[in-house]
Amino acid sequence: MESVFMFFCTLLVWLMTPGIALFYGGMVRRKNVLSTAMYSFSSMAIISILWVIVGYSLAFASGNGFIGSFDWTFLHNVGFATNDTYSDAIPHILFMMFQMTFAILTVAIISGAFAERMNFSAYLIFIILWSLLVYSPVAHWVWGDGGWLRELGALDFAGGNVVHISSGVTGLVLAIMIGRRKEADSASPHNLPLALIGGILVWFGWYGFNVGSALTIDNVAMTAFVNTNTAAAAGIVGWGLVEWLINKKPTMLGTISGAIAGLVSITPAAGFVTVPSSLLIGFLGGALCFWAVFWLKGKVKYDDALDAFGLHGIGGIWGGIATGLFATTKVNEAGADGLFYGNASLVVKQLIAIGSTVAYVAVVTALIVVVIKLFLPIRVNEEQEYKGLDLTLHGEKAYQE
């Protein structure tokens, strides 16, 4: 039963990356829709290969507090038998595949920040280095056997730190270092129905993302299921109310963005908090992410093209803090009580986890960019940007004139 459940959840999370390709593809200009989708599908290819060679081993094999080992390189000793360190109910190789979909998705999320201007060759090199030097270590810190944040007692149910904060902060660093698009102020989505379809697939896949992180069908999994949907709905309301008050009109793009904001916010807390708490977490997550997208980005003037930081970075940070506030062992005995249940120390642990993740991800990402720049341009030239990356980098068009 658990294996069938986790097999289905793995497929759901896999579907999120094609969903991101459509969601992002609809939000760029028509001359860049295919190149934007290529970022996501390249992630599916490159990270899948890296993960089975060495990425999974570095993230989850026993090592030290900061990184795993090479014990499971090329999936050595990773087979149908269970691994009791992570789950005594499902095959070890199924757990590996479930975690692989997270690694793929995280890289795909990052691409929203630099859409319409990053050199594809540089992107491929970047994701190889980033997956090995950033994603695998952070995953080990939080979830791996002996990881220092896991040993500290910080909580991250389904990837607030590992997926959303790491991808959001990476996106912000890349957006700043690559620079603004030449026509950033006039850029607008070319196909909102396409973005809507992608957003729906992402939301659908998120049930596998959060519920599957329980690794079994039990009370915690079902609580995560209800919390996931509740927070997404509340995120729509939180984003929509602020948007309506400020811009005088609620939008479809705002609606699906609000849902994703709520989903990101509940991810680290999904299996640790009550349903009423998920309602508040999602609502405030929607409002905070709207603020980041429409005020913070404009104030600081970084060009996070498709709001990887505004949605995933800010939502993930809020979700991590909210876990420290609202977590309760009444929902999950394996978790901890948060501030509102008499344990202020959990907030401190969550802040340590968030701060260390932000600092490490930002510094290593910046160093990777600096190294790549020594060998090839990380940004396309002005002519390529003007004509569009679909034609100049990939030799094809999404639409015929």
C-alpha positions in Angstrom: 0.0 0.0 0.0 2.7 2.5 1.0 4.8 1.7 -2.1 1.8 2.3 -4.4 1.1 5.5 -2.6 4.7 6.7 -2.9 4.9 5.6 -6.5 1.9 7.8 -7.3 3.3 10.8 -5.3 6.6 10.5 -7.2 4.7 10.8 -10.5 2.8 13.8 -9.2 6.0 15.6 -8.2 7.6 14.7 -11.5 4.6 16.4 -13.3 5.4 19.7 -11.5 8.5 20.4 -13.6 6.6 20.2 -17.0 4.0 22.4 -15.1 6.7 24.9 -14.3 7.8 24.9 -18.0 4.2 25.8 -19.1 3.7 28.3 -16.2 6.9 30.1 -16.9 6.5 29.7 -20.7 3.2 31.5 -20.7 4.6 34.4 -18.7 7.4 35.4 -21.0 7.2 37.1 -24.4 6.4 34.9 -27.3 9.9 35.0 -28.7 11.2 33.3 -25.5 8.6 30.7 -24.7 10.5 27.7 -26.0 13.9 28.7 -24.5 12.1 29.2 -21.1 10.6 25.7 -21.3 14.1 24.4 -22.3 15.4 25.4 -18.9 12.9 23.1 -17.2 13.3 20.2 -19.5 17.1 20.5 -19.4 16.8 20.2 -15.6 14.9 17.0 -16.0 17.7 15.5 -18.1 20.8 16.8 -16.4 19.7 16.5 -12.8 18.2 13.0 -13.3 21.6 11.8 -14.5 23.6 13.6 -11.8 21.3 12.3 -9.1 21.7 8.6 -9.9 25.5 9.0 -10.4 26.4 11.0 -7.2 23.8 13.6 -6.2 21.6 11.2 -4.2 24.6 9.8 -2.4 25.9 13.2 -1.4 22.5 14.3 -0.1 21.4 11.1 1.8 24.2 8.7 2.4 25.8 8.8 5.8 28.7 11.3 6.0 29.2 14.2 8.3 26.9 17.1 9.4 27.5 19.0 6.2 27.6 16.5 3.3 27.0 12.8 2.7 29.4 10.3 1.3 30.1 8.4 -2.0 28.7 5.2 -0.5 25.6 5.2 -2.8 27.4 6.4 -6.0 25.8 5.0 -9.1 23.1 3.7 -6.7 25.4 1.1 -5.2 23.4 -0.8 -2.6 20.2 1.3 -3.4 17.7 -1.3 -4.4 14.2 -2.7 -3.6 15.0 -3.4 0.0 14.0 -0.7 2.5 16.4 1.6 4.2 15.2 2.1 7.8 17.0 5.4 8.2 14.5 7.0 5.9 11.6 4.6 5.6 10.9 1.0 6.7 7.8 0.8 4.5 8.9 1.6 1.0 11.8 0.4 -1.3 15.0 2.4 -0.9 15.1 3.0 -4.7 11.6 4.4 -4.6 12.6 6.9 -1.9 15.6 7.8 -4.1 13.3 8.5 -7.1 10.9 10.6 -4.9 13.8 12.8 -3.8 15.1 13.0 -7.3 11.9 14.8 -8.4 12.5 17.4 -5.7 16.1 18.0 -7.0 14.8 18.4 -10.6 12.0 20.8 -9.6 14.3 23.0 -7.5 16.5 23.7 -10.5 13.5 24.4 -12.7 12.1 27.0 -10.3 15.4 29.0 -10.4 15.1 29.5 -14.1 12.2 32.0 -13.6 14.5 34.6 -12.2 16.8 34.9 -15.3 14.3 34.1 -18.1 14.8 35.8 -21.4 18.5 36.6 -21.0 20.8 33.7 -19.8 23.2 32.0 -22.1 22.0 28.3 -22.4 25.6 26.9 -22.3 26.3 28.8 -19.1 23.0 27.6 -17.7 23.9 23.9 -18.3 27.2 24.3 -16.5 25.6 26.3 -13.7 23.0 23.6 -12.9 25.6 20.9 -12.8 27.7 22.8 -10.3 24.8 24.2 -8.3 23.2 20.8 -7.9 26.4 19.2 -6.5 27.6 22.2 -4.5 24.4 23.7 -3.2 21.4 21.4 -3.5 22.9 18.1 -2.3 24.6 19.7 0.8 21.5 21.7 1.8 19.4 18.6 1.4 21.8 16.7 3.6 21.8 19.4 6.3 18.0 19.2 6.6 17.0 15.6 5.7 20.2 13.5 5.5 21.4 11.0 8.1 23.5 13.1 10.5 22.7 16.5 8.8 23.5 19.3 11.2 20.1 21.1 10.8 18.3 17.7 11.3 20.4 17.1 14.4 19.7 20.6 15.6 15.9 19.9 15.5 14.9 22.4 12.8 11.8 21.3 10.9 11.2 21.2 7.2 8.4 18.8 6.3 8.6 19.0 2.5 11.2 21.4 1.3 10.8 25.0 2.6 14.6 25.3 3.0 15.8 22.7 0.6 13.6 23.6 -2.4 12.0 27.0 -2.0 14.5 29.1 0.0 17.4 27.7 -1.9 15.8 28.2 -5.4 14.5 31.6 -4.5 17.7 33.0 -3.1 19.7 31.5 -6.0 17.2 33.2 -8.4 17.7 36.5 -6.7 21.6 36.3 -6.9 21.4 35.3 -10.6 19.0 38.1 -11.4 21.3 40.7 -9.8 24.5 39.3 -11.2 23.2 38.8 -14.8 21.4 42.2 -14.8 18.1 43.5 -15.9 16.5 42.8 -19.3 16.8 45.6 -21.8 13.0 45.8 -22.1 12.1 44.6 -18.5 9.7 47.5 -17.9 7.6 46.7 -21.0 7.7 42.9 -20.8 4.3 41.2 -20.3 3.0 37.6 -20.4 2.2 36.5 -23.9 -0.2 33.6 -23.1 -2.0 33.7 -19.8 -4.1 30.5 -20.5 -0.8 28.6 -21.0 0.5 30.0 -17.6 -2.8 29.0 -16.0 -2.5 25.4 -17.3 1.0 25.2 -16.0 0.0 26.6 -12.6 -2.8 24.1 -12.3 -0.3 21.2 -13.0 2.0 22.6 -10.4 -0.8 22.8 -7.8 -1.9 19.3 -8.7 1.6 17.9 -8.3 2.0 19.7 -5.0 -0.2 17.1 -3.3 2.4 14.5 -4.1 5.1 17.0 -3.0 3.6 17.6 0.5 1.5 14.5 1.2 4.2 12.2 -0.1 6.7 13.7 2.3 5.0 11.7 5.1 6.3 8.6 3.3 3.2 6.7 4.3 -0.6 7.0 4.5 -1.4 8.0 8.0 -2.9 10.9 10.0 0.1 13.1 9.3 -0.2 12.6 5.6 -3.9 13.4 5.6 -3.3 16.5 7.7 -0.7 17.6 5.2 -3.3 16.9 2.4 -5.9 19.2 4.0 -3.3 21.8 4.9 -1.9 21.9 1.4 -5.3 22.6 -0.2 -6.4 25.0 2.6 -3.2 27.1 2.4 -3.4 27.3 -1.4 -7.0 28.6 -1.2 -6.1 31.0 1.6 -3.1 32.2 -0.5 -5.5 33.1 -3.3 -7.6 35.1 -0.9 -4.6 36.8 0.7 -3.0 37.8 -2.6 -6.3 38.7 -4.2 -7.5 41.0 -1.4 -4.3 43.0 -1.4 -4.2 43.1 -5.2 -7.9 44.2 -5.3 -7.3 46.9 -2.8 -4.1 48.3 -4.4 -4.7 47.7 -8.1 -8.5 47.8 -8.0 -8.9 44.6 -10.0 -8.3 41.0 -9.1 -6.4 39.1 -11.9 -6.2 35.5 -13.1 -2.4 35.6 -12.9 -2.7 36.9 -9.4 -5.1 34.1 -8.5 -2.7 31.3 -9.6 0.3 33.2 -8.1 -1.6 33.5 -4.8 -2.2 29.8 -4.8 1.5 29.0 -5.4 2.4 31.5 -2.7 0.1 29.7 -0.2 1.5 26.3 -1.3 5.1 27.5 -0.9 4.3 28.9 2.6 2.7 25.7 3.9 5.4 23.3 2.5 7.8 23.3 5.5 4.8 23.2 7.9 2.4 20.9 6.1 2.8 17.9 8.4 3.4 19.8 11.6 0.5 22.3 12.0 -3.2 22.2 12.5 -5.7 23.1 9.7 -6.6 26.5 11.3 -2.9 27.4 11.3 -2.6 26.4 7.7 -5.3 28.9 6.9 -3.4 31.7 8.5 -0.1 30.6 7.0 -1.5 30.5 3.5 -3.3 33.8 3.8 -0.3 35.7 5.1 1.9 33.9 2.6 -0.2 35.2 -0.3 -0.2 38.8 1.1 3.6 38.7 1.7 4.5 37.3 -1.7 2.3 40.0 -3.4 4.3 42.6 -1.4 7.6 41.1 -2.6 6.5 40.9 -6.2 4.9 44.3 -6.5 6.7 46.5 -4.0 10.1 45.0 -3.0 11.1 44.1 -6.5 10.3 47.6 -7.8 11.9 49.3 -4.8 15.2 47.4 -5.1 15.0 47.2 -8.9 16.2 43.7 -9.4 14.8 41.9 -12.4 13.4 38.6 -11.1 11.6 38.0 -14.3 9.1 35.4 -13.2 9.3 36.0 -9.5 11.3 33.0 -8.3 12.4 35.0 -5.3 9.2 36.8 -4.7 7.2 33.6 -4.6 9.6 30.9 -3.5 12.2 32.8 -1.5 9.8 35.0 0.5 7.2 32.3 0.8 9.7 29.7 1.9 11.2 32.1 4.5 7.8 32.9 5.9 6.8 29.2 5.9 10.0 28.3 7.9 9.2 31.0 10.5 5.6 30.0 10.6 6.6 26.4 11.4 8.5 27.7 14.4 5.4 29.5 15.5 2.6 27.0 14.8 4.1 23.5 14.9 2.6 21.1 17.4 3.2 17.5 18.5 -0.6 17.1 18.6 -0.4 16.8 14.8 3.0 15.1 14.5 4.7 13.4 17.4 8.0 13.3 15.4 8.0 17.1 15.2 8.1 19.6 17.9 6.0 22.3 19.6 6.4 25.8 18.4 6.2 29.2 20.1 2.4 29.2 20.4 2.6 25.8 22.0 5.1 26.9 24.7 8.4 26.3 22.9 10.2 29.4 21.8 13.4 27.5 21.1 11.9 26.1 17.9 11.7 29.6 16.4 15.4 30.1 17.1 16.2 26.8 15.4 14.1 27.7 12.4 15.8 31.1 12.1 19.2 29.4 12.3 18.1 27.0 9.5 16.8 29.9 7.3 19.8 32.2 7.9 22.4 29.5 7.3 20.6 28.3 4.1 20.3 31.9 2.7 23.9 32.7 3.5 25.4 29.5 2.1 23.2 29.4 -1.0 23.9 33.1 -1.8 27.7 32.8 -1.4 28.2 29.6 -3.3 25.8 30.7 -6.1 27.8 33.9 -6.6 31.1 32.0 -6.6 29.7 29.6 -9.3 28.7 32.5 -11.5 32.1 34.2 -11.1 33.9 31.0 -12.1 31.6 30.4 -15.2 32.2 34.0 -16.3 35.9 33.3 -16.5 35.2 30.8 -19.4 32.1 32.0 -21.2 29.5 34.7 -21.2 26.7 34.1 -18.8 24.3 36.4 -20.6 23.3 36.5 -24.2 24.3 39.6 -26.3 21.9 42.4 -27.1 21.1 41.2 -30.6 20.1 37.7 -29.2 18.0 39.3 -26.5 16.3 41.6 -29.0 15.5 38.8 -31.5 14.5 36.3 -28.8 16.3 33.3 -27.4 14.0 30.8 -29.2 15.4 31.7 -32.6 18.9 32.8 -31.7 19.8 30.0 -29.3 17.5 27.1 -30.4 16.7 27.9 -34.0 12.9 27.5 -33.7 9.7 29.5 -33.2 6.7 28.7 -31.0 4.3 30.5 -33.3 4.3 31.1 -37.0 3.6 34.7 -38.1 
